[in-house]
Amino acid sequence: MSEFLNVVISIVFDGLAYAMILFIISVGLSVTMGLMGFVNLAHGVFAMAGGYATVAIMSQLGIGFLPALLCAGVAIGVASLVLEQTLYAPLYKAGELDQLLLSIGLVFMASGAFTYFFGPDPISVQIPDYLHGQIDLGVRSFPTYRVFMIAVGIAMALGLWISLERTLIGARIRAAVDNRPMAEAVGINVNRLFKLTFALGSGIAAIGGGLAIDILGLTPNFAIQYLVLFLIVVAVGGLGTIRGTFVAALALGIIDNAGKYLWPEGGAFFIYAVAIAILLWRPSGLFGRTD
């Protein structure tokens, strides 16, 4: 295999793994913002909390990585309901500035709290032996964990798409996103959908945070460090659309990885340039509503 082709394959493959992390964490934010119309900059906190919860569950209960991920997702999803009821719900009808100040305040508070309890240093997670090493996919060998990440991201995207597009509750969520007054008029309990969607999005983000530890690392600044990336994915894809979030994460993940590989000094220049170009072309995102 030529060196050029080898570089291209590496860029695309690593970009795919990175993109799946962006998708898993961002998709809940896209749906909840599309449904609730709430400017929730603290969504990354749930991913960060999921990462720390995964590590804590593994060390305290002695269970494996995958069961710990699921436990962390459920725990953070349930805990998010308390936050939704006590902190978010009173500001649903408030202005965007009030919502922004609340959520960004939660980000800094969470960063301080996790620093206090876990320390400022990065933490690691014990990946199962079967996810270590390389796997031969015919073209060449790839890191097993990154192959696993890509498979999980695709499976989750399909599962969420089927749930949203092919089930009754998915139809209700879409109706509430498209026209909340009409959805309420036909008897859909939008407030209950808010709670269910918020908990589901937070739980998925928590699972994404646990999966991201081995690739992105985990520190108390995680929610701040990756906040802009999550928002870019949601904005480029369009609010309330799983397909848009997946396509945006896929494109931006590969572009960002390629840019950093080919021009390390430029940092994240390419992902911001592409995001600006797309939003100038389609201000509502690739798959967002234009009305």
C-alpha positions, 0 to 999 in steps of 0.5 A, spaced: 500 500 500 502 506 498 504 511 503 499 516 501 493 511 501 495 509 508 495 516 510 488 517 507 485 511 510 488 513 517 485 520 517 478 517 515 478 511 520 481 516 526 476 521 524 470 516 524 472 514 531 472 521 533 466 523 529 462 517 533 464 520 539 461 527 537 455 524 535 453 520 541 454 526 545 451 531 541 445 527 539 441 528 545 443 536 545 440 536 538 433 533 540 432 536 546 434 543 544 429 542 538 424 539 542 425 544 548 428 550 545 432 551 551 439 553 550 443 548 554 450 549 554 451 544 560 450 538 556 457 536 556 457 536 563 452 530 563 458 527 558 463 528 563 459 526 569 458 519 565 465 518 564 467 519 571 461 515 573 464 510 569 470 510 572 468 510 579 463 504 578 468 500 575 473 501 581 468 501 587 463 496 584 469 492 581 464 491 574 466 491 567 467 497 562 461 495 558 456 494 564 459 500 568 457 504 562 450 502 562 450 503 569 453 510 568 448 512 563 442 510 567 444 513 573 446 520 569 439 520 566 435 519 572 439 524 576 438 529 570 431 529 571 432 532 578 436 538 574 431 538 569 425 539 574 429 544 579 433 548 574 431 548 567 423 547 568 423 554 571 427 557 565 423 554 559 419 561 558 425 565 560 429 569 555 435 566 551 440 570 555 437 567 562 438 560 559 445 561 557 447 564 563 444 558 567 447 553 563 454 556 562 454 557 570 452 549 571 458 548 566 463 552 571 460 549 577 461 542 575 468 543 573 469 546 580 466 540 583 469 534 579 476 538 580 474 538 588 472 530 588 477 527 583 482 532 582 485 536 576 489 531 573 486 526 567 484 520 569 484 513 565 479 507 564 481 500 564 479 497 557 477 490 557 482 486 554 478 484 548 478 491 546 485 492 546 490 490 540 489 491 533 483 487 528 485 486 521 479 489 516 482 486 510 485 493 507 490 493 514 489 492 521 486 498 525 486 499 533 480 494 536 477 500 540 476 505 535 473 499 530 468 498 536 467 506 537 465 506 530 460 500 530 457 503 537 456 509 533 453 507 527 448 502 531 446 507 536 444 512 530 440 506 527 437 505 533 435 512 535 433 513 527 428 507 528 426 510 535 424 517 532 422 515 525 418 508 526 415 508 533 409 512 536 413 516 541 418 518 536 412 520 532 410 524 538 416 527 539 417 529 532 410 533 532 412 536 538 418 539 535 415 541 529 408 544 532 408 544 540 401 548 540 398 543 535 401 537 539 398 539 545 391 540 542 391 533 540 392 530 547 400 529 547 403 530 553 409 535 551 411 536 558 412 528 559 416 528 553 420 533 555 422 529 561 423 523 557 427 526 552 431 530 557 433 524 561 434 520 554 439 525 551 443 526 558 444 518 559 446 517 552 451 523 553 453 520 559 455 513 555 458 517 550 463 521 555 465 514 558 466 511 551 470 518 550 475 517 555 480 512 552 480 517 545 479 524 548 481 523 555 477 526 561 479 532 566 474 536 570 475 541 564 472 536 559 465 540 558 468 546 557 474 544 552 469 540 548 463 545 548 464 549 542 465 542 538 458 539 540 454 546 539 458 546 532 455 539 530 448 541 533 448 547 529 451 544 522 446 538 522 440 542 524 436 542 531 432 536 532 434 531 527 438 525 528 440 524 521 443 531 521 447 530 527 450 524 524 452 527 518 455 533 521 459 529 526 461 525 520 463 530 516 466 535 521 470 529 525 473 527 519 475 534 517 477 536 523 482 530 524 485 531 517 486 538 518 490 537 525 494 531 521 496 535 515 496 542 518 498 541 526 499 548 527 492 550 524 489 547 530 482 547 529 482 552 523 478 547 518 472 545 522 471 552 524 472 554 517 467 549 514 462 550 520 462 558 518 461 556 510 455 551 511 452 556 516 452 562 511 449 557 506 444 554 510 443 558 517 438 553 520 443 547 518 444 542 513 437 538 515 434 544 519 427 547 518 428 553 514 421 555 515 
